[in-house]
Amino acid sequence: MTNKVCVLGAGSTKYGKLNESIIEISLNASKDAIESAGITPKDIQAGYISNVFGVADKQVHMAPVIMSNLGIPHVPGLTIESAC
């Protein structure tokens, strides 16, 4: 048996020096992705968060933090380091 996976939406941040924390920036991008997909957080079955240098903001496990901030802490989240 196979499960079908689909990406319904994506969100991104502005580029440059921003005044928000990496968590706030990532949460805003996540909310944009949810809105572009036309779904609610309760529809999400897994989250994949990609960022660079989360450790600089003392947060290396971004995905679980974002999932919790979206009100879905029980949903699995995977953080992907994006450094070159």
C-alpha positions in Angstrom: 0.0 0.0 0.0 1.3 3.5 -0.8 0.3 6.8 0.6 -0.1 9.8 -1.7 1.8 13.0 -0.6 1.1 16.4 -2.0 2.4 19.9 -1.4 -0.5 22.3 -1.4 1.2 25.6 -0.6 4.6 27.2 0.2 5.7 30.3 2.1 8.9 32.2 2.1 10.4 35.1 4.0 11.7 38.4 2.8 15.4 38.5 2.2 17.7 40.8 4.1 18.2 41.9 7.7 14.9 41.4 9.6 13.9 42.6 13.1 11.9 39.5 14.0 13.3 36.3 15.6 13.8 33.3 13.3 10.8 31.7 15.0 8.5 34.7 14.2 9.8 34.8 10.6 9.3 31.0 10.1 5.9 31.1 11.7 4.8 33.9 9.3 6.1 31.9 6.3 4.2 28.9 7.5 1.0 30.8 7.9 1.5 32.1 4.3 1.9 28.6 3.1 -1.3 27.5 4.9 -3.2 30.4 3.4 -1.9 29.8 -0.1 -3.0 26.2 0.2 -6.5 27.2 1.3 -6.4 24.9 4.3 -6.2 25.2 8.1 -3.5 24.0 10.4 -5.7 21.1 11.5 -5.5 19.7 7.9 -1.7 19.3 8.2 -0.4 15.8 8.7 3.4 16.6 8.6 5.5 19.8 8.5 8.9 20.3 6.8 10.7 23.5 7.8 13.9 24.5 6.1 16.2 27.3 7.4 19.8 28.3 7.8 21.6 28.6 11.1 18.7 28.2 13.5 21.4 27.6 16.1 22.2 31.3 15.9 18.8 32.0 17.4 19.3 29.1 19.9 16.7 27.0 18.0 17.9 24.0 16.0 14.6 22.1 16.0 12.4 24.7 14.2 9.7 22.3 12.9 8.4 21.2 16.3 8.4 24.8 17.5 6.5 26.0 14.5 4.0 23.1 14.7 3.3 24.0 18.4 2.9 27.7 17.5 0.4 26.7 14.8 -1.6 24.9 17.5 -0.8 21.4 16.2 2.0 20.1 18.5 1.0 16.5 17.9 1.8 16.7 14.2 5.3 15.5 13.2 7.7 18.2 12.0 11.1 17.8 10.3 13.7 20.5 10.3 16.0 20.7 7.2 19.2 22.7 7.5 19.6 24.8 4.3 23.2 25.9 4.6 25.2 25.3 1.4 
